[in-house]
Amino acid sequence: MNQEKIGKLIAKLRKEKGLTQQQLGDMVDVGYRAVSKWETGLTMPDISIINELCEILGITSDELLKGEQNKKQESTKSSKKINK
């Protein structure tokens, strides 16, 4: 489990959803500083909010803990962007 990789994924997906750190934090009942620490790899989200966080970001807990999305899911999103 690579905290930096996980943090980069959280930041990437948060930005794709158009959310600020504050907004994401409010959604899972933590402060924006906690989100910032996740995204920089200093800390990890608490286990009690993993499912909710994954639902918001549109990924599975397995993807979050690996720090990467499944290739099939990424290519589907890319093709949707191209088709629009």
Disulfide bonds with the S-S distance in Angstrom:
none
